[in-house]
Amino acid sequence: MKQSRKEVIVQAAIPVPQVVEYLEQLVAALKSGAVHVNAGSQELVLGPRGVLGFELRARQKGKRQKLALELSWRKRLVSPDEGVELSIRSAPAETAPEAIEVVDLDAAAPVAEAASDADTSAKGEAHEGEPAASPASDDAPSA
């Protein structure tokens, strides 16, 4: 019997303090054993237990920076991997490379769109919601 798939997807531009709040809520939910995700009319309750699959990807290319975190689990128990060496800590803000310039999106929208179009054609990079102009895109899966 095939089970129905449920998912909640949220993609948005969110200020860092709000992202921190969401991550703190996630930590509290993981500690409690039930993660209740609610976005508008979409709702899902997850029950992570035991050993979790953990994937963290941090990437920097020029001014583009990305951090992706994925947690996964199944009802079947698995043995934890030994010797995983990972450290995540804060650093003084001035030591981190600047990723973006903060602008008023309402005032800069027409200019930003024109610059984005020119940037995409000149560099062959894909931007969110656009297909890659060449197969060598930074976000293309590696073989």
Backbone as ProteinMPNN parsed JSONL, in Angstrom:
{"seq_chain_A": "MKQSRKEVIVQAAIPVPQVVEYLEQLVAALKSGAVHVNAGSQELVLGPRGVLGFELRARQKGKRQKLALELSWRKRLVSPDEGVELSIRSAPAETAPEAIEVVDLDAAAPVAEAASDADTSAKGEAHEGEPAASPASDDAPSA", "coords_chain_A": {"N_chain_A": [[0.841, -1.192, 0.0], [0.691, 2.074, -0.965], [1.827, 4.981, 0.601], [0.539, 8.258, 1.247], [2.18, 11.297, 0.38], [3.303, 13.94, 2.358], [4.222, 17.298, 2.628], [5.812, 20.302, 3.73], [6.827, 23.291, 2.462], [8.827, 26.096, 2.649], [10.013, 28.969, 1.278], [11.752, 31.857, 1.492], [12.82, 35.281, 1.914], [14.36, 36.141, 4.785], [15.029, 37.965, 7.739], [18.1, 37.682, 9.643], [17.77, 37.527, 12.587], [15.174, 36.414, 12.774], [15.508, 33.958, 11.483], [17.264, 32.766, 13.293], [15.534, 32.554, 15.476], [13.687, 30.66, 14.427], [15.421, 28.443, 14.171], [16.081, 28.044, 16.865], [13.558, 27.296, 17.799], [13.328, 24.901, 16.4], [15.397, 23.38, 17.594], [14.388, 23.165, 20.227], [12.055, 21.709, 19.668], [13.159, 19.318, 18.625], [14.42, 18.389, 20.939], [12.172, 17.84, 22.468], [11.044, 15.742, 21.121], [9.07, 15.82, 19.208], [8.366, 17.418, 16.217], [6.585, 20.001, 15.178], [5.444, 21.403, 12.363], [4.187, 24.267, 10.963], [2.875, 26.119, 8.434], [1.09, 28.573, 7.294], [-1.743, 27.191, 5.848], [-0.662, 24.723, 5.717], [0.464, 21.841, 7.416], [2.407, 19.726, 9.48], [3.457, 17.014, 11.457], [6.307, 15.729, 12.851], [8.29, 12.981, 14.049], [11.169, 12.719, 15.199], [13.495, 10.318, 16.3], [15.898, 8.369, 18.12], [18.729, 7.601, 16.196], [19.798, 10.071, 14.019], [20.032, 10.858, 10.537], [22.426, 13.07, 9.409], [23.24, 15.871, 7.618], [25.352, 18.394, 6.63], [26.136, 21.152, 4.735], [28.402, 23.551, 3.843], [29.213, 26.332, 1.942], [31.188, 28.526, -0.053], [31.536, 30.851, -2.582], [33.008, 33.334, -4.079], [31.006, 36.118, -3.525], [28.807, 34.656, -2.971], [27.27, 32.665, -0.594], [26.442, 29.719, 1.212], [24.586, 27.666, 3.382], [23.495, 24.563, 4.149], [21.308, 22.387, 5.803], [20.359, 19.173, 6.596], [18.219, 16.868, 8.057], [17.418, 13.505, 8.683], [15.474, 10.509, 9.188], [14.45, 7.17, 10.039], [12.046, 4.668, 10.996], [13.354, 2.329, 11.604], [16.098, 1.409, 13.571], [19.432, 2.629, 13.431], [23.014, 2.317, 13.601], [25.07, 4.755, 15.15], [27.468, 6.818, 13.395], [30.935, 6.687, 14.001], [33.449, 8.928, 15.204], [32.878, 11.384, 13.925], [33.878, 14.533, 13.042], [33.105, 17.697, 13.735], [32.687, 21.124, 14.109], [30.858, 23.85, 15.078], [30.784, 27.182, 15.503], [30.569, 30.519, 16.815], [31.945, 33.507, 15.374], [33.81, 36.577, 15.327], [31.958, 39.103, 13.703], [33.277, 40.762, 11.89], [35.25, 39.146, 10.808], [34.063, 37.489, 9.006], [33.427, 37.054, 5.537], [31.746, 39.515, 3.588], [28.557, 38.844, 2.402], [26.325, 39.897, 1.038], [24.878, 43.0, -0.026], [22.811, 45.018, 1.856], [19.712, 46.126, 0.804], [16.897, 48.234, 0.063], [14.322, 46.475, -1.026], [11.922, 47.182, -2.3], [12.42, 49.728, -3.348], [14.604, 49.213, -4.97], [13.931, 47.248, -6.796], [13.363, 47.343, -9.757], [15.934, 48.032, -10.712], [17.526, 46.031, -9.588], [16.498, 43.738, -10.848], [17.223, 44.179, -13.527], [20.008, 44.226, -13.284], [20.409, 41.649, -12.336], [19.571, 40.109, -14.545], [21.509, 40.846, -16.439], [23.794, 39.978, -15.109], [23.354, 37.221, -14.991], [23.412, 36.432, -17.723], [25.99, 37.194, -18.376], [27.696, 35.724, -16.689], [26.74, 33.131, -16.775], [25.461, 31.902, -14.705], [22.918, 30.417, -12.667], [20.112, 31.898, -11.191], [17.9, 32.112, -8.378], [14.931, 30.489, -9.213], [15.434, 30.54, -11.907], [16.564, 28.818, -14.841], [19.733, 27.149, -15.244], [22.285, 28.66, -17.199], [24.42, 27.375, -18.244], [25.901, 24.053, -18.226], [27.796, 23.973, -16.26], [27.072, 25.152, -13.879], [27.225, 26.459, -10.523], [25.401, 25.372, -8.724], [24.737, 22.972, -9.829], [24.215, 19.448, -9.7], [26.867, 17.25, -8.806], [28.539, 14.73, -10.703]], "CA_chain_A": [[0.0, 0.0, 0.0], [1.469, 3.29, -1.098], [1.394, 6.019, 1.535], [0.52, 9.604, 0.677], [3.308, 12.145, 0.75], [2.971, 15.26, 2.882], [5.391, 18.135, 2.842], [5.663, 21.739, 3.908], [7.991, 23.964, 1.899], [8.826, 27.537, 2.824], [11.171, 29.644, 0.703], [11.502, 33.285, 1.692], [13.911, 36.116, 2.4], [14.026, 36.354, 6.196], [16.146, 38.564, 8.484], [18.865, 36.744, 10.465], [17.179, 37.247, 13.899], [14.015, 35.534, 12.627], [16.05, 32.628, 11.187], [17.777, 32.269, 14.572], [14.368, 32.149, 16.26], [13.192, 29.396, 13.863], [16.363, 27.386, 14.526], [15.907, 27.775, 18.294], [12.316, 26.528, 17.907], [13.637, 23.555, 15.919], [16.179, 22.713, 18.64], [13.459, 22.837, 21.322], [11.166, 20.648, 19.186], [13.935, 18.087, 18.569], [14.609, 17.939, 22.317], [10.9, 17.329, 22.979], [10.711, 14.501, 20.426], [8.044, 16.043, 18.186], [8.566, 18.658, 15.48], [5.32, 20.428, 14.583], [5.721, 22.454, 11.391], [2.938, 24.873, 10.525], [3.1, 27.278, 7.57], [-0.216, 28.881, 6.694], [-2.691, 26.078, 5.969], [0.097, 23.482, 5.679], [0.836, 21.412, 8.755], [3.014, 18.406, 9.513], [4.087, 16.677, 12.73], [7.351, 14.735, 12.65], [8.753, 12.396, 15.305], [12.547, 12.22, 15.132], [13.929, 9.572, 17.478], [17.039, 7.498, 17.908], [19.872, 8.151, 15.47], [19.365, 10.844, 12.854], [20.955, 11.153, 9.449], [22.789, 14.488, 9.554], [24.052, 16.364, 6.505], [25.592, 19.83, 6.681], [26.964, 21.628, 3.635], [28.729, 24.979, 3.899], [29.887, 26.647, 0.688], [31.44, 29.931, -0.354], [32.111, 31.098, -3.901], [32.9, 34.786, -4.235], [30.083, 36.694, -2.549], [27.711, 33.706, -2.734], [27.506, 31.773, 0.534], [25.289, 28.839, 1.412], [24.651, 26.669, 4.44], [22.317, 23.694, 4.048], [21.244, 21.4, 6.874], [19.291, 18.193, 6.363], [18.088, 15.816, 9.058], [16.51, 12.46, 8.211], [15.405, 9.35, 10.068], [13.478, 6.129, 9.735], [11.634, 3.961, 12.207], [14.358, 1.311, 11.879], [17.264, 1.978, 14.245], [20.738, 2.452, 12.813], [24.127, 2.616, 14.502], [25.671, 6.062, 14.857], [28.822, 6.842, 12.85], [31.946, 7.055, 14.994], [34.531, 9.811, 14.79], [32.478, 12.551, 13.132], [34.508, 15.734, 13.59], [32.43, 18.899, 13.269], [32.605, 22.189, 15.089], [30.151, 25.043, 14.614], [30.899, 28.177, 16.572], [30.474, 31.897, 16.348], [33.198, 34.226, 15.156], [33.516, 38.008, 15.191], [31.329, 39.409, 12.417], [34.203, 41.394, 10.952], [36.106, 38.138, 10.179], [33.3, 36.802, 7.967], [33.315, 37.843, 4.314], [30.421, 40.08, 3.362], [27.881, 38.071, 1.367], [25.418, 40.715, 0.246], [24.635, 44.37, 0.393], [21.414, 45.163, 2.248], [19.048, 47.185, 0.055], [15.449, 48.288, 0.154], [13.878, 45.74, -2.209], [10.857, 47.906, -2.99], [13.001, 50.844, -4.09], [15.642, 48.767, -5.895], [13.458, 46.106, -7.592], [13.627, 47.405, -11.198], [17.373, 48.063, -10.939], [18.049, 44.718, -9.232], [16.111, 42.781, -11.878], [18.042, 44.431, -14.705], [21.367, 43.798, -12.953], [20.374, 40.202, -12.237], [19.514, 39.57, -15.898], [22.817, 41.062, -17.053], [24.723, 39.14, -14.379], [23.101, 35.841, -15.379], [23.89, 36.175, -19.08], [27.429, 37.397, -18.447], [28.43, 34.716, -15.947], [26.213, 31.8, -17.015], [25.004, 31.329, -13.447], [21.48, 30.411, -12.443], [19.618, 32.574, -10.0], [16.705, 31.451, -7.875], [13.77, 30.518, -10.087], [15.855, 30.588, -13.302], [17.384, 27.667, -15.208], [21.153, 27.428, -15.441], [22.619, 29.0, -18.578], [25.413, 26.414, -18.71], [25.921, 22.892, -17.355], [28.817, 24.11, -15.225], [26.537, 26.002, -12.819], [27.658, 26.173, -9.157], [24.394, 24.584, -8.018], [24.462, 21.747, -10.557], [24.685, 18.277, -8.972], [28.081, 16.676, -9.361], [28.363, 13.344, -11.127]], "C_chain_A": [[0.881, 1.248, 0.0], [0.926, 4.366, -0.161], [1.46, 7.378, 0.854], [1.695, 10.41, 1.219], [2.786, 13.489, 1.225], [4.255, 16.044, 3.018], [4.983, 19.589, 2.996], [6.951, 22.362, 3.389], [7.82, 25.471, 2.09], [10.122, 28.066, 2.234], [10.884, 31.135, 0.788], [12.808, 33.979, 2.057], [13.534, 36.537, 3.817], [15.236, 36.955, 6.903], [16.807, 37.54, 9.422], [18.226, 36.504, 11.842], [15.967, 36.306, 13.823], [14.459, 34.105, 12.313], [16.567, 31.988, 12.473], [16.616, 31.784, 15.439], [13.796, 30.823, 15.757], [14.113, 28.233, 14.244], [16.27, 27.034, 16.011], [14.628, 26.983, 18.542], [12.54, 25.086, 17.46], [14.411, 22.763, 16.969], [15.264, 22.283, 19.785], [12.536, 21.685, 20.914], [11.909, 19.312, 19.106], [14.146, 17.521, 19.972], [13.331, 17.328, 22.884], [10.489, 16.019, 22.309], [9.628, 14.642, 19.374], [8.263, 17.411, 17.541], [7.27, 18.969, 14.742], [5.614, 21.611, 13.673], [4.383, 22.96, 10.871], [3.276, 26.122, 9.71], [1.8, 27.559, 6.836], [-1.186, 27.735, 6.915], [-1.981, 24.728, 5.932], [0.573, 23.126, 7.082], [1.367, 19.982, 8.697], [3.646, 18.206, 10.88], [5.04, 15.522, 12.479], [7.841, 14.234, 14.0], [10.156, 11.846, 15.218], [12.957, 11.53, 16.435], [15.167, 8.75, 17.116], [18.186, 8.223, 17.231], [19.366, 8.839, 14.21], [20.455, 10.863, 11.792], [21.186, 12.654, 9.484], [23.671, 14.87, 8.382], [24.136, 17.876, 6.611], [26.525, 20.175, 5.534], [27.152, 23.137, 3.8], [29.584, 25.271, 2.675], [30.065, 28.14, 0.54], [32.086, 30.005, -1.724], [31.921, 32.576, -4.18], [32.014, 35.344, -3.13], [28.912, 35.768, -2.241], [28.108, 32.748, -1.616], [26.247, 30.954, 0.759], [25.587, 27.879, 2.554], [23.374, 25.858, 4.34], [22.417, 22.635, 5.137], [20.089, 20.466, 6.58], [19.353, 17.137, 7.457], [17.118, 14.783, 8.493], [16.533, 11.299, 9.19], [14.345, 8.389, 9.557], [13.102, 5.449, 11.038], [12.652, 2.904, 12.604], [15.582, 1.975, 12.493], [18.526, 1.671, 13.466], [21.803, 2.795, 13.837], [24.711, 3.971, 14.149], [27.074, 5.893, 14.28], [29.776, 7.311, 13.94], [32.915, 8.062, 14.392], [34.137, 10.972, 13.907], [33.073, 13.782, 13.802], [33.871, 16.959, 12.961], [32.391, 19.887, 14.409], [31.9, 23.366, 14.434], [30.195, 26.039, 15.755], [30.772, 29.574, 15.978], [31.879, 32.464, 16.179], [32.848, 35.701, 15.088], [33.0, 38.312, 13.79], [32.311, 39.996, 11.419], [35.148, 40.383, 10.289], [35.394, 37.39, 9.058], [33.24, 37.668, 6.717], [31.89, 38.328, 4.133], [29.766, 39.366, 2.19], [27.05, 38.959, 0.463], [25.391, 42.134, 0.779], [23.152, 44.471, 0.714], [20.822, 46.356, 1.512], [17.562, 47.133, 0.326], [14.906, 47.666, -1.128], [12.789, 46.475, -2.982], [11.429, 49.017, -3.869], [13.957, 50.368, -5.177], [15.183, 47.669, -6.847], [13.733, 46.242, -9.087], [15.117, 47.377, -11.524], [17.96, 46.684, -10.668], [17.705, 43.683, -10.292], [16.968, 42.957, -13.12], [19.473, 43.96, -14.453], [21.436, 42.281, -12.89], [20.36, 39.563, -13.615], [20.862, 39.697, -16.576], [23.845, 40.145, -16.417], [24.581, 37.683, -14.808], [23.661, 35.551, -16.755], [25.403, 36.306, -19.16], [28.194, 36.252, -17.791], [27.938, 33.303, -16.219], [25.737, 31.128, -15.738], [23.488, 31.391, -13.374], [21.185, 31.192, -11.175], [18.313, 31.92, -9.619], [15.539, 31.621, -8.838], [14.121, 30.555, -11.56], [16.666, 29.345, -13.622], [18.84, 28.09, -15.404], [21.423, 27.684, -16.913], [23.665, 28.055, -19.138], [25.435, 25.23, -17.76], [26.937, 22.996, -16.238], [28.361, 25.008, -14.087], [27.003, 25.537, -11.457], [26.686, 25.264, -8.43], [24.077, 23.282, -8.722], [24.981, 20.554, -9.755], [25.929, 17.711, -9.632], [27.864, 15.207, -9.671], [29.268, 12.407, -10.378]], "O_chain_A": [[1.717, 1.43, 0.885], [-0.276, 4.63, -0.131], [2.314, 7.623, 0.002], [2.135, 10.225, 2.353], [1.937, 14.103, 0.579], [5.267, 15.511, 3.473], [3.964, 20.037, 2.472], [8.042, 22.0, 3.829], [6.79, 26.041, 1.732], [11.208, 27.657, 2.646], [9.9, 31.621, 0.23], [13.778, 33.335, 2.458], [12.521, 37.204, 4.028], [16.36, 36.501, 6.687], [16.139, 36.64, 9.931], [18.141, 35.345, 12.248], [15.764, 35.489, 14.721], [13.867, 33.148, 12.811], [16.336, 30.804, 12.716], [16.704, 30.727, 16.063], [13.455, 29.955, 16.559], [13.635, 27.157, 14.602], [16.369, 25.863, 16.379], [14.604, 26.097, 19.397], [12.007, 24.156, 18.065], [14.107, 21.594, 17.206], [15.359, 21.15, 20.259], [12.265, 20.79, 21.715], [11.354, 18.278, 19.479], [14.061, 16.309, 20.171], [13.394, 16.4, 23.691], [9.683, 15.268, 22.857], [9.298, 13.663, 18.705], [8.336, 18.43, 18.229], [6.906, 18.275, 13.792], [5.985, 22.688, 14.14], [3.552, 22.184, 10.4], [3.883, 27.063, 10.222], [1.453, 26.869, 5.877], [-1.428, 27.345, 8.057], [-2.625, 23.692, 6.097], [1.024, 23.987, 7.838], [0.848, 19.14, 7.964], [4.295, 19.109, 11.408], [4.648, 14.474, 11.965], [7.814, 14.972, 14.985], [10.336, 10.629, 15.168], [12.79, 12.079, 17.524], [15.431, 8.481, 15.944], [18.57, 9.32, 17.637], [18.604, 8.262, 13.435], [21.646, 10.881, 12.105], [20.232, 13.426, 9.578], [24.726, 14.272, 8.169], [23.115, 18.559, 6.676], [27.582, 19.562, 5.379], [26.184, 23.892, 3.885], [30.552, 24.563, 2.396], [29.211, 28.926, 0.951], [33.065, 29.31, -1.997], [30.815, 33.023, -4.48], [32.238, 35.081, -1.948], [28.112, 36.056, -1.352], [29.152, 32.099, -1.683], [25.132, 31.424, 0.531], [26.693, 27.351, 2.673], [22.28, 26.414, 4.436], [23.482, 22.06, 5.362], [18.967, 20.912, 6.342], [20.415, 16.584, 7.743], [16.107, 15.146, 7.891], [17.497, 11.125, 9.935], [13.475, 8.745, 8.763], [13.763, 5.633, 12.06], [12.811, 2.603, 13.787], [16.053, 2.995, 11.989], [18.674, 0.584, 12.908], [21.531, 3.48, 14.823], [24.834, 4.303, 12.97], [27.785, 4.95, 14.625], [29.459, 8.22, 14.707], [33.168, 8.037, 13.188], [34.987, 11.507, 13.195], [32.813, 14.049, 14.975], [34.077, 17.229, 11.778], [32.093, 19.525, 15.547], [32.3, 23.823, 13.363], [29.698, 25.766, 16.848], [30.864, 29.756, 14.764], [32.85, 31.974, 16.755], [31.698, 36.047, 14.817], [33.552, 37.826, 12.803], [32.189, 39.751, 10.219], [35.792, 40.724, 9.297], [36.041, 36.727, 8.248], [33.028, 38.877, 6.809], [30.939, 37.63, 4.486], [30.344, 39.288, 1.106], [27.069, 38.791, -0.756], [25.829, 42.412, 1.895], [22.319, 44.045, -0.087], [21.356, 47.463, 1.582], [17.032, 46.113, 0.766], [15.016, 48.262, -2.2], [12.746, 46.391, -4.209], [10.978, 49.222, -4.995], [14.113, 51.037, -6.199], [15.99, 47.195, -7.646], [14.303, 45.315, -9.661], [15.521, 46.762, -12.511], [18.802, 46.211, -11.431], [18.536, 42.831, -10.608], [17.399, 41.967, -13.71], [20.084, 43.354, -15.333], [22.414, 41.686, -13.341], [21.06, 38.576, -13.842], [21.318, 38.756, -17.225], [24.689, 39.588, -17.119], [25.582, 36.986, -14.971], [24.32, 34.529, -16.947], [26.039, 35.595, -19.938], [29.243, 35.85, -18.295], [28.655, 32.348, -15.919], [25.621, 29.903, -15.694], [22.855, 32.286, -13.935], [21.943, 31.136, -10.207], [17.686, 31.248, -10.437], [15.196, 32.736, -9.23], [13.222, 30.597, -12.4], [17.394, 28.855, -12.758], [19.128, 29.251, -15.695], [20.862, 27.012, -17.778], [23.803, 27.931, -20.355], [25.033, 25.366, -16.604], [26.93, 22.158, -15.336], [29.201, 25.577, -13.389], [27.166, 24.336, -11.244], [27.105, 24.459, -7.597], [23.215, 22.54, -8.253], [26.07, 20.626, -9.186], [26.039, 17.69, -10.858], [27.102, 14.522, -8.989], [29.242, 11.2, -10.619]]}, "name": "protein", "num_of_chains": 1, "seq": "MKQSRKEVIVQAAIPVPQVVEYLEQLVAALKSGAVHVNAGSQELVLGPRGVLGFELRARQKGKRQKLALELSWRKRLVSPDEGVELSIRSAPAETAPEAIEVVDLDAAAPVAEAASDADTSAKGEAHEGEPAASPASDDAPSA"}
